[in-house]
Amino acid sequence: MAQNFTYNDQSVSVGDTVRVHQEIVEGKKTRVQVFEGIVIAIKNREVNKTFTVRKIASNNVGVEKIFPMMMPSIKKIEVKRRGDVQRSKLYYLRDKVGKAASRVKEKSLFAQTKKVA
C-alpha cells in the first residue's frame, strides 16, 4: 500500500495530483506560488516528513520539489486527482517522456465509496 499523510484534514498519498500553495517573500512583498504535480514520494516520519512533487514544465522538462511537511510557508495543499498506484515511490516516472510521465491511473469513484462504507 502506498504511503500517505494528512495535512489540515486533507489526506494526501503517493500518486495523487496536488496543488501546493507556498508563500514566497520577495523583499517587503509576499505572494502565493502554486506548484502542481504528482506526489512521487513521501519520506521519513512525524515532524521530519517530506514529500516530493514532480511536474512536467515547458519543453518537456521535469521539475521536482521537495516540501517539508511542517514548512510554515505552505498555506494549502489541494488534491486535484486521486491516484491508484501499487508502489510507495514512483521514481520510474523520471524515465518517462511526454504525457506518459504524468499518467497515473485514477482511483474510481466506486472504489472510494466502497472503502468508506
N, C-alpha and C positions, 0 to 999 in steps of 0.2 A: 504494500500500500504506500502511496506517495505521502510525503511529509506535508504538514500544514501548520498554520499559526492563526491566531485571532488578533485582529487589530481593530479596536473600537467596535466590538460586536460584529465585525465583518470577517468571515472565515476565508482565508486565502491558502491555496495549496499549489503544489508544483503542477504546471501545465495550464494554469489559469492565465487569461489575458487580463492585465491590470493596468490602471492608470494611477501613477503615484504623483501626488501634488506636493511639491517641495518648495519651501520658501527660500528665495535667493536674496541675499543682501548685497547691493552694489552701491557703495558709498553710503549716502543717507537714505537711499530709496530701497524699498523691498518690493519684490514681485513674486508671483507664484509660477513656477515652471512645472509643466506636466510632462511626464515620461511614460509612454505607453508601450507595453511589450508583454512577452511571455515570461512567466516565472520559471526559470530553468533549474534553480537550486535553492534549497533552504539549508543553512548550516548552523551548527552549534546549538546551544541550549539557553533558555531563560533570558537573562539580561544581555548576553553576548550574541544573541541570534541575529543572523544576517540573511538576506535573500537577494538573489541575483535576477535582474530583469534584462531580457535581451530583445532588441527591436532591430528591424532592418531599415536603415536610413536611406538617403538618396544614393543613387548609383549602386544599389545592392550591397552596401557596406553594412556589416553587422556591428551594432553598438551594444555593449553590456555595461550595466551599472550595478554596483553592489551597495545595497542600502542596509545600514544597521537598523534593527527594529526600534530601538529606543532613541533614534535620532530626533532631536527636538524640532528640526526644521521640516519634518514630514507632517503635513497638515491633514492629508486624507489619502486613503487608498480605496479606489473603486474597482470592483471586479466586473469586467465587461462580459467575459465568457468563462464558463467552467470547462476545464479540460479533463478528458478521460485518459489518463496515462497509467502505465504499469510500473514506471521507474521513478526513483526518488531524485535522480539527477538526469537532466535532459541535455547533456553535453553533446550528444550526437547531432543536435540541431546546428552546431557550429560548422559542420562539414557540408550542410545542405546549402543550395544556392537558389535564389529567387523565391517563388511562392512556397516551395517545399520547406523552406527554412522557418516559415511561420505557420505551417499547417499542423495542428494538433487536433485529434478527434475530440468533438464536443460531447459533453455528457448530455444524455437525452433527458427530457423533462420527466418521462415516466420513471426513470431510474432514481431521480432526485425525490420524487414524491413517494416512491416505494420505501426508501430509506427512512423518511420522516415518519411514516405511518407505523 
